[in-house]
Amino acid sequence: MIKSKIFLLVISFTLTINAQVDTLWTFAYNGTAGSLDGARSLLLDNFGNLYVAGNTTSNGMDVILIKYSSNGDSLWSYIFSSGNFADDYFLSIVQGDSGFIYLACCAITIQRAFYVIKLSPDGNLIWTTQIPDMIGESNNKPSKRLKVDNNGNVYFTGTKSFNFLTVKLNSLGDTLWTKSYGNPGYTYDDPSALTIDNDQNVYVTGKQMINGSYDFCTIKYNTNGELKWANNYDGPAHSTDYSYAITTDQTGNVYVCGSSNLDGSSNTDYCIIKYNSIGDTLWVRKYDGSENLSDEAFLIYLDNKYHLYIGGNIYNGNPNSGGSGTDFCVLQYSLSGDLEKSFVYNGAGNDEDYLNDFTFDNSGNIFLTGESFTNSNTYRDICIAKFDSTSNLQWQTTYSGCSGIDRGNAVVVNDLDEIFVAGEANYDFFIIKYKESATSVETNTVEPTSYFCLSQNYPNPFNPSTKIRYSIPSNVKGEMSIVTLKVFDILGNEIATLVNEEKSAGTYEVTFNPESSIKHPASGIYFYQLRAGEFVQTKKMLMIK
């Protein structure tokens, strides 16, 4: 049997303006199917350990959680599969005060279901709760639909029978209450986010469909599940209004954000709404990018200095006509709704840049991560950018894999000012650790030969031949590496050696034709494996005759 490998790559690349950021390590996980894997979210505990969650492909899509030390050591992993070759999608992860980890995910099959999983800090399964026919849709946006209170009670929300469904569990996983909400006249309801306040009141926001268009919907339950209020927002165009994120302040005010259509076209603006504790609308704010086109907010954060931050993407015009395409955009508002600052990032390629997450350090600096179009010769790359509290860009850096779109999906910063980004690169589950230094340096952009990389073969499936591309980095002494690239059948028998020689740093491509190695090659699955020193990576390909 050929096993997939978890491998650690230590590389360094920077793109800096006034400071240097060093890459301390990267970590990639390639699942058993050698196919699509990706990290979606991460947590940092009080001991500096990382919990990174996302999806991995085996017999269908599964949910995976890996715990890492701050040095990048993999401590344990947990994989959830609902069975029957179902696709299980990760939704949310939270950590309780006692260190327990909670995952929310949903199975998309004929028998759909929503799952909440409780794990110990050592990775032991405590319990799993299933809600049949309940699903959670995130519209490809970061999903915050799971919370835990100080008593270990768990709250989550999803869709069932076309209505909002909100559930409260106790610390043992027993259901305390389940509440369904559907507004008369609305035909489909999809909650996107949930939060709780210090009194264990529960707040849910999402969208509701009426006459083919959507409105914001925000509701409040008390700790016993009694509905206190519900509020809908229909924008001036009576068209598409989506609410994606929610938070509360210490006095019980509620803030939601999303996108709203102003003129009935396909263009949308940021939309932020503040409600008081009894559901009255205090203010509504809109933000339109420079080109009056599609702008969308889906991240919200309230700091301890009474600033509200709204994150998303704005469209600043066609790059071929002097614009900058889609850009990262985080806005800072006062709690009275005054726009105070904007943090906008346009990548080096002056094209499509998509924000997925942002966070802050103890000094008030903001770190943005997502995917950025670096230049015309690449796909989008993992990107992280740092701004100071006055909205000045301090530095930016990208990571480019050798195939496909690479994206940063989550970012955290610890008390040592170490930065962790989780996402996907080369179709693998991927984590990067950065550390800043105060020295100014010249700009240094990443080259494709600064890391090992084995690309997916193309075409795939294939007949009669296929191409395999791989990259070899320079080692510390600049010496060449002994490289082997071999092909195995499904039983693990070696059937071809495509490369077995010293290779200098660079990107290479070879052609594999089974008929040159096997007299009568059969249709089916084959594996190809790149080995160079301690680096080993295996991928799967399919021949169809």
DOGU-514493 format. One line per 8 residues: number of its first residue (from 1); their letters; for each residue y, x, z of C-alpha. Coordinates in Angstrom, 1 decimal. Layout:
residues N
NUM = a = Y/X/Z | ...
***
This chain:
residues 545
1 = mikskifl = 0.0/0.0/0.0 | 3.5/1.2/-0.8 | 5.8/0.5/2.1 | 9.6/0.1/1.9 | 11.6/2.7/3.8 | 14.6/2.5/6.1 | 16.6/5.6/5.3 | 19.7/7.3/6.7
9 = lvisftlt = 22.2/8.9/4.4 | 24.9/11.2/5.8 | 27.7/11.4/3.3 | 31.5/11.8/3.3 | 34.1/10.3/1.0 | 37.7/9.2/1.6 | 40.7/7.6/-0.1 | 43.6/8.2/2.3
17 = inaqvdtl = 47.3/7.8/2.4 | 48.6/9.0/5.8 | 45.4/9.7/7.7 | 41.8/10.8/7.1 | 38.8/8.6/7.6 | 35.4/10.3/7.7 | 32.1/8.6/7.0 | 29.8/9.5/9.9
25 = wtfayngt = 26.7/7.8/8.6 | 25.4/5.1/6.3 | 22.2/3.1/6.7 | 20.4/1.1/4.1 | 17.5/-1.3/4.5 | 15.4/-2.2/1.4 | 13.1/-5.1/2.1 | 9.4/-5.4/1.4
33 = agsldgar = 10.0/-7.0/-2.0 | 12.4/-4.3/-3.1 | 14.8/-7.0/-4.2 | 18.0/-8.6/-2.9 | 18.9/-7.8/0.7 | 22.3/-8.0/2.4 | 24.0/-7.8/5.8 | 26.3/-10.7/6.5
41 = sllldnfg = 27.5/-10.3/10.0 | 27.5/-7.8/12.9 | 28.1/-7.8/16.7 | 29.0/-4.9/19.0 | 27.7/-5.0/22.6 | 29.1/-3.4/25.7 | 26.8/-0.4/25.3 | 28.0/0.4/21.8
49 = nlyvagnt = 24.9/-1.0/20.0 | 25.2/-2.9/16.8 | 23.4/-6.2/15.9 | 23.5/-6.6/12.2 | 22.2/-9.9/10.6 | 21.7/-11.1/7.1 | 19.0/-11.8/4.5 | 16.0/-10.0/3.1
57 = tsngmdvi = 13.7/-11.0/0.3 | 9.9/-11.1/0.7 | 8.0/-14.3/-0.1 | 11.3/-16.1/-0.6 | 14.5/-15.3/1.3 | 14.2/-14.6/5.0 | 16.6/-14.0/7.8 | 16.7/-10.5/9.3
65 = likyssng = 18.4/-9.0/12.4 | 18.4/-5.2/13.1 | 19.7/-3.5/16.2 | 21.2/-0.1/15.8 | 22.5/2.5/18.3 | 26.0/3.8/17.7 | 24.4/6.8/16.1 | 22.7/4.8/13.5
73 = dslwsyif = 19.2/4.8/14.9 | 17.2/1.6/14.2 | 16.1/0.3/17.6 | 14.3/-2.8/16.5 | 14.2/-5.5/13.8 | 13.4/-9.2/13.8 | 12.6/-11.3/10.7 | 12.6/-15.0/10.6
81 = ssgnfadd = 10.6/-17.0/8.0 | 10.1/-20.7/8.1 | 7.0/-20.3/5.9 | 5.7/-21.9/2.8 | 7.7/-19.5/0.6 | 11.0/-21.2/1.7 | 14.4/-19.7/1.2 | 15.9/-19.2/4.7
89 = yflsivqg = 19.6/-18.5/4.8 | 21.5/-16.7/7.6 | 24.5/-18.7/8.9 | 25.8/-17.3/12.2 | 25.2/-14.9/15.1 | 26.6/-14.8/18.6 | 25.9/-13.0/21.8 | 26.0/-14.7/25.2
97 = dsgfiyla = 27.3/-13.2/28.5 | 23.8/-12.2/29.6 | 23.2/-10.2/26.4 | 21.0/-12.7/24.7 | 21.4/-13.0/20.9 | 21.5/-16.3/19.1 | 21.0/-16.8/15.4 | 21.6/-19.9/13.2
105 = ccaitiqr = 19.9/-20.3/9.9 | 18.7/-23.0/7.6 | 15.7/-23.5/5.3 | 16.3/-24.8/1.8 | 13.0/-26.4/0.7 | 11.7/-29.9/0.1 | 11.5/-30.1/3.9 | 15.0/-28.8/4.9
113 = afyvikls = 15.7/-27.8/8.4 | 18.3/-26.0/10.7 | 17.0/-23.4/13.1 | 18.6/-21.8/16.2 | 16.8/-18.7/17.5 | 17.3/-17.0/20.9 | 16.3/-13.3/21.3 | 16.5/-10.9/24.3
121 = pdgnliwt = 18.5/-7.7/23.9 | 15.2/-6.0/23.3 | 14.3/-8.2/20.4 | 11.8/-10.4/22.1 | 11.8/-14.1/20.9 | 12.8/-16.4/23.7 | 12.7/-19.7/21.9 | 13.3/-21.4/18.5
129 = tqipdmig = 14.8/-24.9/18.1 | 14.4/-26.8/14.8 | 16.4/-29.8/13.6 | 14.6/-31.3/10.6 | 16.6/-32.4/7.6 | 19.7/-30.6/8.9 | 21.3/-27.9/6.8 | 24.4/-25.7/7.0
137 = esnnkpsk = 26.4/-24.9/3.9 | 29.0/-22.1/4.0 | 30.3/-22.2/0.4 | 29.8/-18.5/0.3 | 32.4/-18.1/3.0 | 31.9/-16.5/6.5 | 30.3/-19.1/8.6 | 31.2/-19.7/12.3
145 = rlkvdnng = 29.1/-22.7/13.2 | 27.4/-21.4/16.4 | 28.8/-20.9/19.9 | 27.4/-20.2/23.5 | 29.3/-21.0/26.7 | 29.2/-19.2/30.0 | 26.2/-21.2/31.3 | 24.1/-20.3/28.3
153 = nvyftgtk = 24.5/-23.7/26.6 | 24.4/-23.5/22.8 | 26.5/-25.5/20.3 | 26.0/-25.7/16.6 | 26.9/-27.9/13.6 | 25.6/-28.8/10.2 | 25.0/-31.6/7.8 | 22.4/-34.4/8.1
161 = sfnfltvk = 22.2/-37.6/6.2 | 25.6/-36.7/4.6 | 27.3/-36.7/8.0 | 28.6/-34.0/10.4 | 25.8/-33.3/13.0 | 26.7/-31.5/16.1 | 24.1/-30.4/18.7 | 24.2/-29.1/22.3
169 = lnslgdtl = 21.2/-27.2/23.8 | 20.7/-25.9/27.3 | 19.7/-22.3/28.0 | 16.0/-23.2/27.6 | 16.6/-24.6/24.1 | 16.3/-28.2/25.1 | 18.5/-30.7/23.4 | 21.2/-32.1/25.7
177 = wtksygnp = 22.9/-34.2/23.1 | 23.2/-34.8/19.3 | 26.2/-36.4/17.7 | 26.5/-37.6/14.1 | 30.0/-38.3/12.7 | 30.8/-40.0/9.4 | 34.1/-41.6/8.5 | 33.9/-45.0/6.8
185 = gytyddps = 34.7/-44.7/3.1 | 33.7/-41.0/3.0 | 30.4/-40.4/1.1 | 29.6/-36.8/2.0 | 30.6/-34.7/5.1 | 30.1/-30.9/5.4 | 31.2/-29.1/8.5 | 32.0/-25.4/8.1
193 = altidndq = 33.0/-24.2/11.6 | 32.7/-24.9/15.3 | 34.4/-23.6/18.4 | 34.5/-24.4/22.1 | 37.3/-24.1/24.7 | 37.1/-23.0/28.4 | 36.3/-26.6/29.5 | 33.4/-26.7/27.0
201 = nvyvtgkq = 35.1/-29.2/24.7 | 33.7/-28.9/21.3 | 35.7/-28.7/18.0 | 34.3/-29.0/14.5 | 36.1/-28.7/11.2 | 35.0/-29.1/7.6 | 35.4/-31.4/4.6 | 34.7/-35.0/3.8
209 = mingsydf = 34.4/-36.5/0.3 | 36.2/-39.7/-0.7 | 36.5/-41.0/-4.3 | 35.3/-37.6/-5.7 | 37.8/-35.4/-3.8 | 37.7/-33.8/-0.4 | 39.9/-33.9/2.7 | 40.1/-31.8/5.8
217 = ctikyntn = 38.2/-33.3/8.8 | 38.6/-32.0/12.4 | 36.9/-33.7/15.4 | 36.8/-33.1/19.2 | 34.0/-33.9/21.6 | 34.1/-33.4/25.4 | 31.3/-31.4/27.1 | 29.2/-34.6/27.3
225 = gelkwann = 29.4/-35.3/23.6 | 31.9/-38.1/23.8 | 34.1/-38.2/20.7 | 37.7/-37.7/21.8 | 39.5/-37.7/18.5 | 39.1/-37.2/14.7 | 41.8/-36.3/12.2 | 41.7/-36.1/8.5
233 = ydgpahst = 44.2/-34.3/6.2 | 44.7/-35.4/2.6 | 47.0/-33.1/0.7 | 49.9/-34.4/-1.4 | 47.8/-34.3/-4.6 | 45.0/-36.4/-3.0 | 42.6/-33.9/-4.6 | 40.6/-31.0/-3.2
241 = dysyaitt = 41.3/-30.0/0.4 | 38.7/-27.8/2.2 | 38.8/-26.7/5.8 | 36.8/-23.5/6.6 | 37.8/-22.1/10.0 | 38.9/-23.3/13.5 | 40.2/-21.8/16.8 | 42.0/-23.0/20.0
249 = dqtgnvyv = 44.6/-21.6/22.3 | 44.7/-21.6/26.1 | 46.6/-24.9/26.3 | 44.2/-26.9/24.2 | 46.0/-26.8/20.9 | 43.7/-26.6/17.8 | 44.3/-24.5/14.6 | 42.4/-25.0/11.3
257 = cgssnldg = 42.8/-23.3/8.0 | 41.5/-23.8/4.4 | 42.8/-24.5/1.0 | 44.7/-27.5/-0.3 | 45.6/-28.7/-3.8 | 49.3/-29.5/-4.3 | 49.5/-30.7/-7.9 | 46.2/-32.1/-9.0
265 = ssntdyci = 45.3/-29.0/-11.0 | 42.5/-26.5/-10.1 | 45.0/-24.4/-8.2 | 45.1/-24.3/-4.4 | 47.2/-22.9/-1.6 | 46.5/-21.6/1.9 | 46.7/-24.6/4.3 | 47.1/-24.2/8.1
273 = ikynsigd = 47.3/-27.1/10.5 | 48.0/-27.2/14.2 | 46.9/-30.1/16.4 | 47.7/-30.7/20.1 | 44.9/-31.5/22.6 | 44.9/-35.2/21.8 | 44.7/-34.7/18.1 | 48.3/-35.2/17.0
281 = tlwvrkyd = 49.4/-33.1/14.1 | 52.1/-30.6/15.3 | 52.7/-28.8/12.0 | 51.2/-28.1/8.6 | 52.0/-24.9/6.7 | 51.2/-23.9/3.1 | 51.3/-20.5/1.5 | 51.3/-20.0/-2.2
289 = gsenlsde = 50.8/-16.6/-3.9 | 53.3/-15.2/-6.4 | 51.7/-16.9/-9.4 | 51.3/-20.4/-8.0 | 47.6/-20.2/-8.8 | 44.4/-20.3/-6.7 | 44.8/-19.1/-3.1 | 42.2/-19.8/-0.4
297 = afliyldn = 42.2/-19.2/3.3 | 38.9/-19.1/5.3 | 39.4/-16.7/8.3 | 41.3/-17.4/11.4 | 42.1/-15.4/14.5 | 44.3/-15.9/17.6 | 45.3/-12.7/19.5 | 46.4/-12.5/23.2
305 = kyhlyigg = 50.0/-12.0/22.1 | 50.4/-15.5/20.7 | 50.0/-14.5/17.0 | 47.9/-16.5/14.6 | 46.2/-14.7/11.7 | 45.0/-16.4/8.6 | 42.8/-14.5/6.1 | 41.7/-15.1/2.6
313 = niyngnpn = 42.5/-14.3/-1.0 | 45.5/-14.9/-3.2 | 45.8/-14.7/-7.0 | 48.8/-12.5/-8.1 | 48.6/-12.9/-11.8 | 46.5/-11.6/-14.8 | 46.1/-7.8/-14.6 | 46.5/-7.7/-18.4
321 = sggsgtdf = 49.9/-9.2/-18.1 | 51.4/-7.2/-15.2 | 49.7/-9.0/-12.3 | 47.2/-7.6/-9.8 | 44.5/-10.2/-10.0 | 42.9/-11.5/-6.8 | 44.1/-9.6/-3.6 | 43.2/-9.5/0.1
329 = cvlqysls = 45.8/-11.4/2.1 | 46.1/-11.9/5.9 | 49.2/-13.8/7.2 | 50.6/-13.5/10.7 | 52.2/-16.7/12.1 | 53.8/-17.5/15.4 | 52.3/-20.4/17.3 | 55.3/-22.5/16.2
337 = gdleksfv = 54.3/-22.0/12.6 | 56.8/-19.4/11.5 | 55.4/-16.8/9.0 | 56.1/-13.4/10.5 | 54.2/-10.9/8.4 | 51.8/-10.5/5.5 | 49.1/-7.9/4.9 | 48.2/-7.7/1.2
345 = yngagnde = 45.8/-5.3/-0.4 | 45.5/-4.6/-4.1 | 42.7/-2.2/-4.9 | 42.9/0.9/-7.1 | 41.6/-1.0/-10.1 | 44.4/-3.5/-10.0 | 42.0/-6.3/-10.6 | 39.6/-8.5/-8.5
353 = dylndftf = 39.6/-7.8/-4.8 | 37.9/-10.2/-2.4 | 38.4/-10.2/1.4 | 35.4/-11.2/3.5 | 36.4/-10.2/7.1 | 39.1/-8.6/9.2 | 39.4/-7.3/12.8 | 41.8/-5.4/15.1
361 = dnsgnifl = 41.7/-2.4/17.3 | 43.2/-2.1/20.8 | 46.5/-0.8/19.3 | 47.0/-3.9/17.1 | 46.0/-2.2/13.8 | 44.2/-4.5/11.4 | 41.1/-3.6/9.4 | 40.2/-5.6/6.3
369 = tgesftns = 36.9/-5.4/4.4 | 35.5/-7.0/1.3 | 34.8/-6.0/-2.3 | 37.3/-4.2/-4.6 | 37.4/-3.5/-8.3 | 37.9/0.3/-8.3 | 38.1/1.1/-12.0 | 37.0/-0.2/-15.4
377 = ntyrdici = 33.8/1.8/-15.3 | 32.4/0.3/-12.1 | 31.4/-3.0/-10.5 | 33.2/-4.1/-7.4 | 32.8/-1.7/-4.4 | 32.7/-1.9/-0.7 | 36.3/-1.6/0.5 | 38.0/-1.2/3.8
385 = akfdstsn = 41.7/-0.9/4.4 | 43.7/-0.3/7.5 | 47.2/-1.6/8.2 | 49.4/-0.9/11.2 | 50.9/-3.8/13.2 | 54.0/-3.7/11.1 | 51.9/-4.4/7.9 | 52.1/-0.8/6.5
393 = lqwqttys = 49.0/0.3/4.7 | 47.6/3.4/6.6 | 44.5/4.2/4.5 | 41.9/2.7/2.3 | 38.4/3.8/1.3 | 35.6/2.5/-0.9 | 31.9/2.9/-1.2 | 30.3/2.7/-4.7
401 = gcsgidrg = 26.6/2.2/-5.2 | 24.9/3.0/-8.5 | 24.1/-0.6/-9.5 | 25.4/-4.1/-9.0 | 28.2/-5.4/-6.9 | 28.7/-3.8/-3.5 | 30.6/-5.7/-0.8 | 31.7/-5.4/2.8
409 = navvvndl = 30.9/-8.6/4.6 | 31.8/-7.8/8.2 | 33.8/-5.2/10.2 | 34.1/-4.3/13.9 | 36.0/-1.5/15.8 | 34.9/-0.1/19.1 | 37.0/1.4/22.0 | 36.5/4.9/20.5
417 = deifvage = 38.2/3.7/17.3 | 35.0/4.0/15.4 | 34.7/1.5/12.5 | 31.5/-0.2/11.4 | 31.2/-2.1/8.1 | 28.2/-4.2/7.2 | 27.4/-5.6/3.8 | 25.3/-4.8/0.7
425 = anydffii = 25.1/-1.9/-1.7 | 22.6/-1.3/-4.5 | 21.2/-4.8/-3.6 | 20.3/-3.4/-0.1 | 21.3/-4.3/3.5 | 23.9/-1.7/4.2 | 25.9/-0.4/7.2 | 28.6/2.3/7.2
433 = kykesats = 30.2/4.0/10.3 | 33.7/5.6/9.9 | 35.8/7.6/12.2 | 39.5/8.4/11.8 | 41.3/11.7/12.3 | 45.0/12.2/12.4 | 45.2/14.9/9.7 | 46.9/14.1/6.4
441 = vetntvep = 44.7/15.1/3.4 | 44.8/14.8/-0.3 | 43.2/11.8/-2.0 | 39.5/12.2/-2.4 | 37.6/9.4/-4.2 | 33.9/8.8/-4.0 | 31.8/10.0/-6.9 | 28.5/8.4/-7.9
449 = tsyfclsq = 26.6/11.6/-7.2 | 27.5/11.8/-3.5 | 24.4/9.8/-2.4 | 20.8/9.2/-3.3 | 20.3/6.0/-5.3 | 17.4/4.4/-7.2 | 18.5/1.5/-9.4 | 16.6/-1.6/-10.4
457 = nypnpfnp = 14.8/-1.0/-13.7 | 16.2/-2.7/-16.8 | 15.1/-4.8/-18.5 | 13.0/-6.5/-15.8 | 10.6/-8.1/-16.6 | 9.8/-5.8/-19.5 | 7.6/-5.3/-22.5 | 6.7/-2.8/-23.7
465 = stkirysi = 9.0/-0.3/-21.9 | 11.8/-0.2/-19.3 | 14.5/2.2/-18.2 | 14.9/3.6/-14.6 | 18.2/5.2/-13.5 | 18.6/7.3/-10.3 | 21.2/9.6/-8.8 | 20.8/12.9/-6.9
473 = psnvkgem = 23.6/14.2/-4.6 | 24.6/17.8/-4.1 | 23.1/19.2/-0.9 | 25.1/21.2/1.6 | 24.4/24.6/-0.1 | 24.8/23.3/-3.6 | 21.2/24.0/-4.4 | 18.9/21.9/-6.6
481 = sivtlkvf = 16.4/19.4/-5.1 | 12.7/18.9/-6.0 | 12.6/15.3/-7.3 | 9.6/13.2/-8.1 | 9.6/9.7/-9.7 | 6.2/8.1/-9.8 | 4.8/4.7/-10.8 | 2.0/2.9/-8.9
489 = dilgneia = 0.0/-0.2/-9.6 | -0.2/-3.1/-7.2 | -3.2/-1.5/-5.4 | -1.2/1.7/-4.7 | -2.9/3.8/-7.3 | -0.6/6.3/-9.0 | -0.5/5.7/-12.8 | 2.4/7.8/-14.0
497 = tlvneeks = 4.6/10.7/-13.0 | 7.9/10.4/-14.7 | 9.8/13.2/-13.0 | 8.4/16.2/-11.0 | 10.9/19.1/-11.1 | 14.1/20.5/-9.6 | 17.2/18.5/-10.4 | 20.8/19.3/-9.9
505 = agtyevtf = 23.3/16.7/-8.7 | 23.9/13.9/-11.2 | 22.7/10.6/-12.5 | 19.6/10.4/-14.7 | 17.7/7.9/-16.7 | 14.0/7.9/-17.8 | 11.9/5.5/-19.8 | 8.6/4.1/-18.6
513 = npessikh = 6.1/2.8/-21.1 | 2.7/1.9/-19.4 | 0.9/2.4/-22.7 | 1.6/6.1/-22.5 | -0.3/6.3/-19.2 | -2.8/3.5/-19.3 | -5.1/2.6/-22.2 | -4.9/-1.1/-21.7
521 = pasgiyfy = -2.0/-1.9/-19.3 | -2.1/-5.3/-17.7 | 0.7/-7.7/-17.0 | 1.8/-7.7/-13.4 | 3.7/-6.0/-10.7 | 4.2/-2.2/-10.7 | 6.1/-0.1/-8.2 | 8.2/3.0/-8.8
529 = qlragefv = 9.1/5.5/-6.1 | 11.8/8.2/-6.0 | 11.2/11.0/-3.5 | 13.6/14.0/-2.9 | 13.1/15.9/0.4 | 13.1/13.3/3.2 | 14.6/10.6/1.0 | 12.1/8.0/-0.3
537 = qtkkmlmi = 12.9/4.7/-2.0 | 10.6/2.2/-3.7 | 11.3/-0.7/-6.0 | 9.3/-3.3/-7.8 | 9.2/-4.1/-11.5 | 7.3/-6.7/-13.6 | 5.5/-6.2/-16.9 | 4.8/-9.3/-19.0
545 = k = 2.7/-8.9/-22.2
***
